[in-house]
Amino acid sequence: MLTANLIQARLQKGEVRPRYQKAADADQLALAGQLIEIYRRFQGRSRLEIDGELEALLGTGTSFQLHRALSKLLRDRCVFDTDSPVDPVELRRALFEAAAEAYGQPGVQRVKAAEVRGPEGAPSSVPGLDRAVLVRRLAVDFGLSPDQLEAGLYADLKGEQTLIRFEDCEAGWLLRRYNVALAQGVLLRATGMTLEIRGQTGRRYRELFRKIKFFQLLTQVSGSAKGGYSIQLDGPLSLFQASQKYGLQMASFLPTLLHFEGWKLKAQVRWGPQRIERTFRLHTGQLETVGRQLAGQWQPEEIRAFPGRFSELGSDWEISEDAELIDLAGQGVLVPDFVFRHPPSGRVAHMEVLGFWRKSAVDSRIQLLRRHGPPNFILALSKKLAGGREELEELPAEVYLFRSLPIAKQILKLLERIALPAA
């Protein structure tokens, strides 16, 4: 993502409007291509070398914001690592110890260990201490050449780390990614967001709600699959301790949303030095997708691991993730993560694993499900995703509380108590 100083946006009638780039603009494509080519050519080179090559191109001031922003996005696609045949810490220790041994020899003055390096790797000017001799001697001990030892001494410093992998891209893609990053930068400052979506199949709605849950966003939902849904996504300032996390989660969710159609969103954001509340709007078609097509379901660990653990019990109960959405009289929707079926008796039960949660939201959810939902449901809550110092012992009976992963045997006992014959 982009840092705050790289976000280009203007205020118009109380709305924050990012300065999106035209992905087909010849000049911008040429700039993006120049930057990409530098990162391609400098694989195997150090950060300092890359920064030196970029220095003139990136410039300073607001007129070069786009240049620096594109470079930042490309830097995010790089992997840097220490390139040294021997651990640099071990090399430095050996050199300092060798210098320390030389202190006691005639004609050598006592020096600080840091002076052994010398300016720009040159031999130290300490009287009587020939650094080059020490380097040659240690190089033999480590099976290196003197140049290799010199290069490895400080190879773990950030500027000396080597670009070992660059995830290549095309210029047009980079400009599209920049536009998405601008919108994400605005959403990082969101206090709340309303998403309206309609015209999806049942399967696509289910995918959407599960993606929202994956990003651990609190929701309040109204509407139906037939008429569309209005989804309130709780924002970063609603929970003081999780403020940064929520802003990041909202921004991270945006690229996934771009794979859907028929949506529009409106967010309230704290903008500018005074953090004045402004509005940000976005709708289908404004931005292009920049990631892979949706495939399968992203799932947090507590969901992904549970089916296998439950099946290992060897009970007559069958577990499936192919659960349909259940509309709650236009006031919400139940998104079961699992449906349990008991073929011998025909009984069925549903289980939803909530993401980030607050007790007040859980209480409201329980009341809604009691009024309009099926009676045979379990709400599973992770203690580590609680949104504050919750009164955990006062949660309703329909709630199953777990620490890190749901315990399959405990869920089995709950099923025997709440499951009902299929309708």
Secondary structure, 3 states (H helix, E strand, C coil): CCCHHHCCEEEECCEEEECCCCCCCHHHHHHHHHHHHHHHHCCCCEHHHHHHHHHHHHCCCHHHHHHHHHHHHHHCCEEEECCCCCCHHHHHHHHHHHHHHHHCCCCCCCCCHHHHCCHHHCCCCCCCCCHHHHHHHHHHHHCCCHHHHHHHHCCCCHHHCEEEEECCCCHHHHHHHHHHHHHHHHHCCEEEEEEEECCCCHHHHHHHHHHHHHCCCCEEEEEECCCEEEEEEECHHHCHHHHHHHHHHHHHHHHHHCCCCCEEEEEEEEECCCCEEEEEEEECCCCCCCCCCCCCCCCCHHHHCHHHHHHCCCCCCEEECCCCCEECCCCCEECCCEEEEECCCCEEEEEEECCCECHHHHHHHHHHHHHHCCCCEEEEEEHHHECCCCCHHHCCCCEEEECCCCCHHHHHHHHHHHCEECC
